[in-house]
Amino acid sequence: MRRFIAPLFAVVLLLGVAALTQATTQDVQKYVCDPITYPDGTTGVAIVRVEISGGTAAAPTVMVTVEYYNADRSQHLGRYEDWSSSSDFPKDEYEAHDFAFNHYHDRW
């Protein structure tokens, strides 16, 4: 009987670890807006990163990060971060471009 319990316990433990790993994985999308004209008229590059994780299936937690650079990426112009549990986040490169443009003055 003990010969069956130990392997069975190991299998159950491995399945539990696999399920836990799958539940905590993140979906990450990266969009590069090159070139982008900022609201102040300068041209540069914005890198938009969208991480979807955790939460519930109906309302996942979303982290949107935008890194702003000058045209040749030699100077970092700032960063903007937004945590959200809504569906108001960029879902393609056009929405990422608009998101980066709209939050340019919110960067730090």
Secondary structure, DSSP 8 states (H G I E B T S, - for coil): -HHHHHHHHHHHHHHHHHHHHHHT--EEEEEEEEEEE-TTS-EEEEEEEEEEESS-SSS-EEEEEEEEEETTS-SEEEEEEEEESSS-S--SHHHHHHHHHHTGGG--
